[in-house]
Amino acid sequence: DRPLKYRLSVYTPAVTVPPTVQSYEGGSVSISCSYESQDQNNMKYICRGNQPSSCLQQALITSNNTQNTQFSLTDDKESRKFTVTITSLTQKDSGSYLCGVKRNTGLDVFSAVDLEVRGERFTLLDDVSSSSFSVTITELKAGDAGTYWCGSDSQWTFGNYTKIQLSLGKRATQLQCS
C-alpha cells in the first residue's frame, strides 16, 4: 500500500486599496460605481463607513429615492454604472463609503471608495497695512482659465475693478491686486 499524498494550495487574493476621490469644501464630487449586468434592475445605494451588514439601513441615498438635499443618484443601465453626486462638501464628508447593489439572494455586493475633502481652493488674504489683498488658487485646472475681476467696492461701481485674464502655464499662479 502506498500512502495517499494530498497537496493543499491556498491562494490569497491581493489586498486592494479602495480608490480615493478628492474634492474641496463647498464643491461637489461624483462617485461612480460599476455593477454586473444581472444587477441592472436591482436597487443601488451608497452608505458611509465600511460595514456592509448595516449599509442598506444607513443608506444616504438609493435608486428608489434618487435625490435629497446633498446627494443625488443616477443609474446608467447601458454602461452598468451608477453615479452618486455629493454637493456642498465639508471636511466632515471625508471618509469611507460603500456602493451597494441589492441582490435577491440577500448577499448584496459592495465596492469601497474613500473621499477626501480638502480646504477651499480659493483663498483671499487681506493685507490692510498695504491696502491690498491677494487671491490664491491652489491646484489650478484648465477650467480655472478665464476672466476674473479684482477690486474692492461696497457699491459694485463699474471702474473700481481690474480685469484679469488668467491663462495657465506650467507654474502656480497668484493674483494680486492693490
Secondary structure as the mmCIF struct_conf table of DSSP 4:
data_model
#
loop_
_struct_conf.conf_type_id
_struct_conf.id
_struct_conf.beg_label_comp_id
_struct_conf.beg_label_asym_id
_struct_conf.beg_label_seq_id
_struct_conf.end_label_comp_id
_struct_conf.end_label_asym_id
_struct_conf.end_label_seq_id
HELX_LH_PP_P HELX_LH_PP_P1 ARG A 2 LEU A 4
HELX_LH_PP_P HELX_LH_PP_P2 PRO A 13 VAL A 15
HELX_LH_PP_P HELX_LH_PP_P3 VAL A 17 PRO A 19
STRN STRN1 THR A 20 TYR A 24
TURN_TY1_P TURN_TY1_P1 GLU A 25 GLY A 26
STRN STRN2 VAL A 29 SER A 34
HELX_RH_3T_P HELX_RH_3T_P1 SER A 37 ASP A 39
TURN_TY1_P TURN_TY1_P2 GLN A 40 ASN A 41
BEND BEND1 ASN A 42 ASN A 42
STRN STRN3 LYS A 44 ARG A 48
BEND BEND2 GLY A 49 ASN A 50
HELX_RH_AL_P HELX_RH_AL_P1 PRO A 52 CYS A 55
TURN_TY1_P TURN_TY1_P3 LEU A 56 GLN A 58
BEND BEND3 LEU A 60 LEU A 60
STRN STRN4 ILE A 61 THR A 62
TURN_TY1_P TURN_TY1_P4 SER A 63 ASN A 64
STRN STRN5 ASN A 65 ASN A 65
STRN STRN6 GLN A 67 GLN A 67
BEND BEND4 THR A 69 GLN A 70
STRN STRN7 PHE A 71 ASP A 76
TURN_TY1_P TURN_TY1_P5 LYS A 77 ARG A 80
STRN STRN8 LYS A 81 ILE A 86
BEND BEND5 SER A 88 SER A 88
HELX_RH_3T_P HELX_RH_3T_P2 GLN A 91 ASP A 93
STRN STRN9 GLY A 95 VAL A 101
TURN_TY1_P TURN_TY1_P6 ASN A 104 THR A 105
BEND BEND6 GLY A 106 GLY A 106
STRN STRN10 VAL A 109 ARG A 118
BEND BEND7 GLY A 119 GLY A 119
HELX_LH_PP_P HELX_LH_PP_P4 GLU A 120 GLU A 120
BEND BEND8 ARG A 121 ARG A 121
STRN STRN11 PHE A 122 ASP A 127
HELX_RH_3T_P HELX_RH_3T_P3 VAL A 128 SER A 130
TURN_TY1_P TURN_TY1_P7 SER A 131 SER A 131
STRN STRN12 SER A 132 ILE A 137
BEND BEND9 GLU A 139 GLU A 139
HELX_RH_3T_P HELX_RH_3T_P4 ALA A 142 ASP A 144
STRN STRN13 GLY A 146 GLY A 151
TURN_TY1_P TURN_TY1_P8 SER A 154 GLN A 155
TURN_TY1_P TURN_TY1_P9 PHE A 158 GLY A 159
BEND BEND10 ASN A 160 ASN A 160
STRN STRN14 TYR A 161 LEU A 166
BEND BEND11 LYS A 170 ARG A 171
STRN STRN15 GLN A 174 CYS A 177
#
